[in-house]
């Protein structure tokens, strides 16, 4: 899905990009980075398409997603954790 198609789906779902990012617990900056690439990942495309379809059928997708109590991902790996001082 192109970033332009993604933005159109957000309009269909009646949700802004910042609110979409907050709902799915992904940084807005991360979502905006897809604009440069021109395409969004498949998982984001699926989510926004489902949200738009649910909205058109009258389902309250926001409360369903909020009920999942999603946690934002944290960076892991070398350089991201607390470092213990080596003596």
N, C-alpha and C positions, 0 to 999 in steps of 0.2 A: 504494500500500500504506500503510495506517495505521501509526502508530508501534507500536500494540498488536500488530498482525499481524506487524510486524517483530520485536518481542520474542519472540513465539511461535515464529517461524521460527528465531531464535537458539537457543531451547530445543530445537527439533527437530534442529538442527545440532550440539547439545551444545557450544556455544561461548558464552562470556560476551561482553558488549558491549565491555569493554576489550580482550579478546583478539581479537575481530573487528576492531576499529579498528586494532590493531597489525598484524594480518595483512594488511589491505588498505592499510596505510600512510596512514591518515586519522586526524586527531586525535580522541580520544574526545569532546572538547568539541564538535567539529563534529557528530558523530553525535548527541550529547545534545541539540543545538539543534533537531533535527527533532522532538523531543518537544513543544516549544512550538508548532510548526507543525502537528503532528498527522499529518503524512505524511512519508515518506522519498522521496528522489529515485528515479527509475526504475532507475538503475544500481545503487544500493544494494539495492533490492528484488530485482533480478535476481540479484545476487551472493548474497544471503542465501538466496534460494529454491534456487539451484543447490547451495549448500553443504549445505542440509538434504536435498535429494534425493540428493546424492552420499553423504552420511553414511548415509542409509537403505539405499543399495545396497552399502555397505561400501567405498566408495572413500575414500582418504585425501586429502581436498581440501586439508588444511593443507600437506602437503609439496608438492603441485602448485603452490599459490600462492607458497609460500616459494621454490620453484625459479625463479620469475619475477624474483626480486631487485628487487621494486618499490622505488622511491625515493619518499620523502615529497615532496609538492609544496611549493615555497617561494613565498612571496608575491612578486609582481613588480609593477612599475608605479611610479607616482609616489609617492615617500615611503618606499619599501621598500628601495631599493638604497643603496649607499654613495654619499655625496655628496662631490664634489670641491669644495674651497674655491675660490670665485671671488675672484680678486685684482683 
